Amino acid sequence: MSEYEALAKNVLTKTLRVKAGENVIVETWNHGIPIAREFVYQVRALGARPLLTFEDEEAFWRSASEIPKTKLGKVGAHEWAAMKEADAYVFITGPADINKMRENREGYNAMIGYNSEWYDRAEKYRIRGARVGLGYVSEQRARAYGFDLDAWRHMMLQASAVDPSILRKNGQKIQRLLSKKGHVTVTHPNGTHFEFGLTGRKAVLDDGVISKEKLDDGENMASVPAGELAVLPDPRSGEGTIHFDRPLYAYGRAMRGLTVAFDRGRVAKWSAEENEDMYRSSWDRAKPGKALLGGFEFGLNPAAQTGFLQDYLPAGNVYLAIGDDEEFGGKNTPGFSMAGTLTGATVTIGGKTVLDGGRFVS
């Protein structure tokens, strides 16, 4: 039995609810072939029709390095046609080599220049999609960040197996509060005291299930493992200081000791104890909207563990973003995004404590 059998069955039957006769695209990179192989088999076992698409990493990086950027990031009519006929889509994330992403960021960005159009079309075609985060678990990433590869893989498999009903139970009560107009306060013994306002915009609960209701609301992509409760707050409401106790990981490096101070709704200053240069140059080049609050979320997954790239996911962790807010449903695109995770926080919404020292209050 494949170690990915349970993962594939859960994604296909619970997340995507694949039915016999449906068309399912499975996309993977080289390192994800063993995972994709199981998905293809399980699609067939359900009586559905799989189509496997493959991105070869060597060809990808050669293209990014040697071909003019104007020729990259193009999608042909044949691929759009396949998407249009698909009912569901499984994406096993990649690439594996995070170091090459850092060495050739411009080429990488050119290669994925089609992303926005891809997601727009996927929503238009009402494709039920799943991003399988296990694809991020590669030897190159583990080595670059100093993670235990086996422990990381085990955690991701366990977190991916959490039943959606548990995630809904953890998040629905807070979702109602986050979806109202109100005031949120985040505090922590490390000196964090941060406040912001809610506009009444609906908070999005990712329980790992793509339902008809979510498709109607334009939410057609799920992350696996799931377990996030996110909201777009009033972008000009941030006040106070937040000291993130988890690193920010990007392109094979980690920025530690990030502190962000807001004043009158804008970032007045920010600094990091280690590797501040990871974000400083981008900050200096970005548009003024970079200083606005971009998003806020709670982690809901009881099987996820802090200490890997998915620090935002464990139940009781909080995550805050500044700058670009498209991920949270906003329209601010200043060319800069920075987000960090805080563990062990206390959070009140409208004066009601919902998180006490990192534990949800029942």
C-alpha positions as CSV (number, residue, x, y, z in Angstrom):
1,M,0.0,0.0,0.0
2,S,1.3,3.4,-0.9
3,E,2.0,5.8,2.0
4,Y,0.0,8.4,0.0
5,E,-3.1,6.3,-0.4
6,A,-5.0,7.9,2.5
7,L,-3.9,11.4,1.4
8,A,-5.2,10.8,-2.2
9,K,-8.5,9.3,-1.0
10,N,-9.1,12.2,1.4
11,V,-8.4,14.9,-1.2
12,L,-10.4,13.2,-3.9
13,T,-13.4,12.2,-1.8
14,K,-13.6,14.9,0.9
15,T,-11.9,18.0,-0.5
16,L,-12.9,17.7,-4.2
17,R,-15.8,15.2,-3.9
18,V,-14.9,13.6,-7.2
19,K,-17.6,11.6,-8.9
20,A,-17.5,8.8,-11.4
21,G,-17.3,10.2,-15.0
22,E,-15.6,13.5,-14.0
23,N,-12.4,14.8,-15.5
24,V,-9.5,15.3,-13.1
25,I,-6.2,16.9,-13.9
26,V,-3.2,16.0,-11.7
27,E,-0.2,18.3,-12.0
28,T,3.2,17.5,-10.5
29,W,7.0,18.1,-10.6
30,N,9.7,15.4,-10.6
31,H,9.8,15.0,-6.8
32,G,6.0,14.7,-6.6
33,I,5.7,11.8,-9.1
34,P,5.2,9.1,-6.3
35,I,2.4,11.3,-4.9
36,A,0.9,11.9,-8.3
37,R,1.0,8.2,-9.2
38,E,-1.3,7.4,-6.3
39,F,-3.7,10.2,-7.2
40,V,-3.9,9.0,-10.8
41,Y,-4.7,5.5,-9.5
42,Q,-7.3,6.7,-7.0
43,V,-9.0,8.9,-9.7
44,R,-9.4,5.8,-11.8
45,A,-10.6,3.7,-8.8
46,L,-13.5,6.3,-8.4
47,G,-14.5,5.8,-12.0
48,A,-13.2,9.3,-12.9
49,R,-10.8,10.2,-15.8
50,P,-7.3,11.4,-14.9
51,L,-5.0,13.5,-17.0
52,L,-1.4,13.8,-15.6
53,T,0.5,17.0,-16.5
54,F,4.2,17.2,-15.6
55,E,6.7,20.1,-15.1
56,D,10.2,18.9,-15.5
57,E,12.4,20.8,-13.0
58,E,15.6,20.7,-15.1
59,A,13.8,22.0,-18.2
60,F,12.0,24.6,-16.0
61,W,15.3,26.1,-14.6
62,R,17.1,25.9,-17.9
63,S,14.2,27.8,-19.5
64,A,14.2,30.4,-16.7
65,S,18.0,30.9,-17.2
66,E,18.5,30.9,-20.9
67,I,15.3,31.9,-22.7
68,P,14.3,35.6,-23.0
69,K,11.8,36.6,-20.4
70,T,9.3,37.7,-23.1
71,K,8.9,34.1,-24.2
72,L,8.3,32.7,-20.7
73,G,5.1,32.3,-18.7
74,K,2.9,31.5,-21.7
75,V,0.0,29.1,-21.7
76,G,-1.3,27.6,-25.0
77,A,-4.9,27.2,-26.1
78,H,-4.5,23.4,-25.7
79,E,-3.9,23.8,-22.0
80,W,-6.7,26.2,-21.5
81,A,-9.0,23.8,-23.3
82,A,-8.0,21.0,-21.0
83,M,-8.8,23.2,-18.0
84,K,-12.1,24.2,-19.4
85,E,-13.1,20.5,-19.6
86,A,-11.8,19.6,-16.2
87,D,-14.1,19.2,-13.1
88,A,-11.3,19.0,-10.6
89,Y,-7.6,19.8,-10.3
90,V,-4.9,18.5,-8.0
91,F,-1.7,20.5,-7.9
92,I,1.3,18.9,-6.1
93,T,3.3,21.9,-5.3
94,G,6.9,22.7,-6.4
95,P,9.6,23.2,-7.5
96,A,11.8,21.3,-5.2
97,D,15.0,23.3,-5.4
98,I,14.5,26.5,-3.3
99,N,18.1,27.5,-3.8
100,K,17.5,28.0,-7.6
101,M,14.5,30.1,-6.8
102,R,16.7,32.4,-4.8
103,E,19.5,32.4,-7.4
104,N,17.1,33.2,-10.3
105,R,14.1,34.9,-8.8
106,E,13.5,37.0,-12.0
107,G,13.5,34.0,-14.2
108,Y,11.2,32.1,-11.8
109,N,8.7,34.9,-11.7
110,A,8.7,35.1,-15.5
111,M,8.0,31.4,-15.8
112,I,5.0,31.7,-13.5
113,G,3.7,34.9,-15.1
114,Y,0.5,33.1,-16.1
115,N,-0.6,32.5,-12.5
116,S,-3.2,35.2,-12.2
117,E,-4.9,34.2,-15.4
118,W,-4.8,30.6,-14.4
119,Y,-6.7,31.2,-11.2
120,D,-9.2,33.5,-12.9
121,R,-10.0,30.8,-15.5
122,A,-10.2,28.1,-12.8
123,E,-12.7,30.2,-11.0
124,K,-14.6,30.9,-14.2
125,Y,-14.7,27.3,-15.1
126,R,-15.8,26.3,-11.6
127,I,-12.9,23.9,-11.2
128,R,-12.7,22.3,-7.8
129,G,-9.0,22.6,-7.0
130,A,-6.6,21.4,-4.3
131,R,-3.0,22.5,-3.6
132,V,-1.3,19.6,-2.0
133,G,1.3,21.1,0.3
134,L,3.2,17.9,0.7
135,G,4.9,18.9,-2.5
136,Y,6.8,21.6,-0.6
137,V,8.5,18.9,1.5
138,S,11.6,18.4,-0.5
139,E,15.2,17.5,0.4
140,Q,16.4,20.8,-0.9
141,R,14.0,22.8,1.2
142,A,14.6,20.8,4.3
143,R,18.4,21.2,3.9
144,A,18.1,25.0,3.2
145,Y,15.9,25.7,6.3
146,G,17.4,23.1,8.6
147,F,14.3,21.0,8.9
148,D,14.1,17.3,9.7
149,L,12.8,16.0,6.4
150,D,11.1,12.9,7.8
151,A,9.5,14.8,10.7
152,W,8.2,17.4,8.3
153,R,6.8,14.9,5.9
154,H,5.1,13.0,8.8
155,M,3.6,16.2,10.1
156,M,2.2,17.2,6.7
157,L,0.6,13.8,6.2
158,Q,-1.0,13.9,9.7
159,A,-2.2,17.4,9.2
160,S,-3.6,16.5,5.8
161,A,-5.7,13.7,7.4
162,V,-7.6,15.9,9.8
163,D,-11.4,15.6,9.2
164,P,-13.0,18.8,7.8
165,S,-15.7,18.6,10.5
166,I,-13.0,19.2,13.2
167,L,-11.7,22.2,11.3
168,R,-15.2,23.6,11.0
169,K,-15.9,23.1,14.7
170,N,-12.7,24.9,15.6
171,G,-13.4,27.8,13.3
172,Q,-17.2,28.5,12.9
173,K,-17.7,30.3,16.2
174,I,-14.8,32.6,15.7
175,Q,-15.8,33.0,12.0
176,R,-19.1,34.6,13.0
177,L,-17.3,37.1,15.3
178,L,-14.6,37.9,12.6
179,S,-17.3,38.5,10.0
180,K,-18.9,41.4,12.0
181,K,-17.9,45.0,12.4
182,G,-15.8,45.3,15.5
183,H,-12.4,45.6,17.1
184,V,-9.6,43.0,17.5
185,T,-6.8,43.1,20.1
186,V,-3.8,40.8,20.0
187,T,-1.5,40.6,23.0
188,H,1.5,38.5,24.0
189,P,3.9,38.4,27.0
190,N,6.7,39.3,24.6
191,G,5.4,42.9,24.5
192,T,3.0,42.6,21.6
193,H,0.0,44.8,21.7
194,F,-1.7,45.3,18.4
195,E,-5.2,46.4,17.5
196,F,-7.2,46.7,14.3
197,G,-10.8,47.1,13.0
198,L,-13.2,44.8,11.2
199,T,-15.4,46.1,8.5
200,G,-18.1,43.3,8.5
201,R,-16.4,41.5,5.6
202,K,-17.0,37.8,5.7
203,A,-14.2,35.8,7.2
204,V,-13.2,32.8,5.1
205,L,-12.9,29.4,6.8
206,D,-10.8,26.9,4.8
207,D,-11.9,23.5,6.1
208,G,-10.4,21.7,3.1
209,V,-13.8,21.1,1.3
210,I,-14.8,22.7,-2.0
211,S,-18.6,22.9,-1.8
212,K,-21.2,24.4,-4.2
213,E,-21.6,27.3,-1.8
214,K,-17.9,28.0,-1.9
215,L,-17.9,27.8,-5.7
216,D,-20.7,30.3,-5.8
217,D,-18.6,32.6,-3.6
218,G,-15.6,32.3,-5.9
219,E,-13.7,30.0,-3.4
220,N,-12.7,27.2,-5.7
221,M,-9.2,26.3,-4.4
222,A,-8.4,24.5,-1.2
223,S,-5.1,24.0,0.6
224,V,-4.1,20.6,1.9
225,P,-3.5,20.4,4.8
226,A,-6.3,22.9,5.5
227,G,-7.2,24.8,8.6
228,E,-7.1,28.6,8.2
229,L,-9.6,31.2,9.2
230,A,-8.8,34.5,7.4
231,V,-10.2,37.9,7.1
232,L,-9.4,41.2,5.3
233,P,-9.6,43.8,8.1
234,D,-9.8,47.6,7.7
235,P,-6.5,48.1,6.0
236,R,-6.0,51.6,7.6
237,S,-6.8,50.5,11.2
238,G,-3.6,49.0,12.5
239,E,-2.3,50.4,15.8
240,G,0.5,49.2,18.1
241,T,3.4,46.8,17.8
242,I,3.6,43.1,17.1
243,H,6.7,41.0,17.8
244,F,6.6,37.8,15.7
245,D,8.2,34.8,17.5
246,R,8.4,32.6,14.4
247,P,10.8,33.1,11.5
248,L,9.7,34.2,8.0
249,Y,10.9,31.7,5.5
250,A,11.6,32.7,1.9
251,Y,13.8,31.4,-0.9
252,G,15.9,29.2,1.3
253,R,16.5,31.8,4.1
254,A,14.9,32.7,7.4
255,M,14.3,36.2,8.7
256,R,14.1,36.1,12.5
257,G,13.0,38.5,15.2
258,L,10.6,40.6,13.1
259,T,8.9,43.6,14.9
260,V,6.4,45.7,13.1
261,A,5.1,49.0,14.6
262,F,1.9,50.7,13.3
263,D,0.9,54.3,13.9
264,R,-2.3,55.8,12.8
265,G,-3.1,52.9,10.5
266,R,0.2,52.6,8.8
267,V,3.5,50.8,9.4
268,A,5.7,53.4,11.0
269,K,8.8,51.1,11.1
270,W,9.8,47.5,11.1
271,S,13.0,45.7,11.8
272,A,14.4,42.2,12.2
273,E,17.2,40.7,14.3
274,E,18.5,38.4,11.5
275,N,18.4,38.6,7.7
276,E,16.4,41.8,7.4
277,D,17.8,42.3,3.9
278,M,15.4,39.5,2.7
279,Y,12.6,42.1,2.6
280,R,14.2,45.5,3.1
281,S,15.1,46.2,-0.6
282,S,11.6,45.1,-1.7
283,W,10.1,47.4,0.9
284,D,12.2,50.3,-0.3
285,R,11.1,49.9,-3.9
286,A,7.4,49.2,-3.2
287,K,4.4,51.6,-3.5
288,P,2.9,53.4,-0.5
289,G,0.2,50.7,0.0
290,K,3.0,48.6,1.4
291,A,2.4,50.1,4.8
292,L,-1.2,49.0,5.1
293,L,-2.6,46.0,7.0
294,G,-3.0,43.2,4.5
295,G,-4.8,40.4,6.4
296,F,-5.2,38.4,9.6
297,E,-5.9,34.8,10.3
298,F,-6.1,32.0,12.9
299,G,-4.6,28.6,12.5
300,L,-7.1,25.8,13.1
301,N,-5.4,22.5,12.4
302,P,-4.8,20.4,15.6
303,A,-2.4,18.0,13.9
304,A,-0.1,20.7,12.4
305,Q,3.1,21.5,14.3
306,T,5.0,24.7,14.6
307,G,8.6,24.6,13.3
308,F,8.2,24.2,9.6
309,L,7.0,26.4,6.6
310,Q,3.4,26.0,7.7
311,D,3.7,27.8,11.1
312,Y,0.5,29.7,10.2
313,L,-1.5,26.4,10.3
314,P,-1.3,24.9,13.9
315,A,-4.4,25.5,16.0
316,G,-4.0,28.6,18.1
317,N,-1.3,30.4,16.0
318,V,-2.1,33.8,14.6
319,Y,-0.8,35.2,11.3
320,L,-0.7,38.8,10.2
321,A,0.2,40.3,6.8
322,I,1.1,43.8,5.6
323,G,1.1,45.1,2.1
324,D,-0.5,43.1,-0.7
325,D,-3.9,41.9,0.3
326,E,-5.1,40.0,-2.8
327,E,-4.7,36.7,-0.9
328,F,-7.4,37.9,1.6
329,G,-9.7,39.3,-1.1
330,G,-8.5,42.8,-1.3
331,K,-7.3,45.1,-4.1
332,N,-4.1,46.6,-2.6
333,T,-1.1,45.5,-4.8
334,P,1.9,47.7,-3.8
335,G,4.5,45.2,-4.9
336,F,5.3,44.1,-1.4
337,S,4.0,41.5,1.0
338,M,5.3,40.4,4.4
339,A,3.6,38.2,6.9
340,G,4.5,36.6,10.2
341,T,3.3,34.1,12.8
342,L,2.8,34.6,16.5
343,T,2.4,31.6,18.9
344,G,0.9,31.8,22.4
345,A,-1.1,35.0,21.7
346,T,-4.3,36.2,23.4
347,V,-6.9,37.6,21.0
348,T,-10.1,39.4,21.8
349,I,-12.8,40.3,19.2
350,G,-15.3,42.9,20.3
351,G,-14.1,42.5,23.9
352,K,-14.7,38.8,23.9
353,T,-11.6,36.6,24.4
354,V,-11.4,33.9,21.7
355,L,-7.8,32.9,22.2
356,D,-6.0,32.8,25.5
357,G,-2.3,32.1,25.4
358,G,-2.6,30.2,22.2
359,R,-5.6,28.1,23.2
360,F,-9.1,28.6,21.9
361,V,-11.7,29.6,24.5
362,S,-14.8,27.4,24.3
